[in-house]
Amino acid sequence: MADPEVHERITARRAELDELEERLVKQLDEVRIERDALAVAERVRQRMSEQLATERQAVASPTVQVGGRGVLLVPRREPGVAKSTLPPEYQRILSIVRQAGGPVTVRQVGKTLGLDVGVQGKLEPLPGKMTKLADGGWLRKRPDEKFTASL
């Protein structure tokens, strides 16, 4: 092979390799851009997952903040709403009233719960809880301040 022919082949091969390098650099840039976009998408997905988890927890939590204080929510009694949606202590109160078979006083429920009914402060939260159950349709509050189970 003559020297000019070798030089021509080398020049052609160099041009091919330069073109290949250009295409590979462009592909590498595209890969990096896509990888960066995926990283952003992953961060957004993570934030959304955390936000959804927080929202689900807030919905599942029977406690909300009102005026800076925690307030227990009692769901309304409606078709399809099970007693199990109530907080455990409210479920116990409801069971006691239902088992009584007739009107009961706050003191009677407190005694059945094992509270010291001789100490007024021990019964203090109970009327509010029973009223919340009545407001939610789980119990009925009579004019004589006694409670009965809703039908």
N, C-alpha and C positions, 0 to 999 in steps of 0.2 A: 504494500500500500504506500502510496506517495504521501509525503508530508502534508500537502494541502488537503488531501482527502481525509486524513486522520483529524486534522484541525477542524474540518467541516463537520465530521461526526461528533467530535467533542463539543463543538458549539451547539449543534442540534440537541445533543443529549442534555447539555447545560440548560437550554431553553425549556426542554421538557420538564426537567427537575425544578426549574424556577416556577413554571406554570403549576406543577403539582404542589410545590411549597405554598404558593399563593392560595390554591384551593383548600389545602389543609389548614392554613392560617385562618381562612374565612370560616371553615367548618368549626375550628377550635373556638373562634369567637362566638359562633352561633351556639355551640355547646355551653360555653360559659354563660351566655345571656340566658339560655333556657334553665341552666342550673341555678342561676341567681333568682329567676322567676319562681322556680320550684321552692327555693328557700323562703321567699316571701310568702308564697301560698301556704307553706307549712306553718309559718308563724301566724298567719291569719287563721288557719284551721285550729291551731292550738288555742289562740285567744277566744275563738268562737266556742270551742269545746269547753273551756273554762267558764265562759259566760253562761253557756247553756246549763252546765253543771250547777253554777251558782243560782240560776233562775229555777232549776228543778228543785234544788234544795230549799229555796225560799217558798216555792209552792207547796212542797211536802211538809215544810215546817209549820206547825200549828201556832207559832209565835211570831208576832209582828211588832214593830216599834211604833208606839203612839205616844207623842209628847216625850220622847226619850225613854219611855218605859216599855218593857216587854209585856205584850198582851197576848193571852192565849186565845186563838180563834177556835170557835166551835162551829163546824159545818152545819148548814141547815139540813133538817131531816126531809128528804125527798125520795121519791122512788129511785132505787138503784144506789142510794147512799147507805152504806153499811155502817153498823155500830162500830166496826173496827176502824173507821176513819176518825173516831173520837180519840183524844188522848187517854191513856190507860186509867188515870184517876177518874175521868169523866165516865168511862165505861163502867167502873166499879159503882159509882153513884147511881147510874142508870139501872144497873142490875139490882141494886138494893131496893130502889123504888119499885121496880117491876115485881120483885119477889114479895114485897110487902102486901100486895094484893088490894091495897086501899090507900087512902091519903096518909102521908107521913110528914112529920115535921123535920126541920133541919137537925134538931137535937137527936131524933131517932136515927137518922142517917149517919150522923156523926158517931153515935154510940156503936152502930154496926160496923163502921169503918175502924173502930178501935180508938177513937179520939177521946181525950179526957173531957167529957161534957160538963164537968164541974168547973172547968177553967174557961171563962168566956173567950179569951183570946184564941184558944184552940179551935173553936168553931167559926171564928171570924171569916175565913175565906170561903167556907162552905155555902153560905147563902148566895154569894155571888156566882159560884160555880153552878149551883142548881138553877139560878135565874138564867144563866147563859144557856143551859140545857133547855129551859122552858122557852126562851126567846128563839132558840133554834128549832123548836117543834118536837124535841125529844121527850120533854115532860110538859105537864100542865100545872100552872101555878094557880091555886084557888084563892078566892078573896080572903079566906081565913089563914093565908100564908102557908098552907100545907101543899104538898106536891103529889101528883099522881102520874102514872105512866100514860103517855099518849097512845092512842089506839093505832 
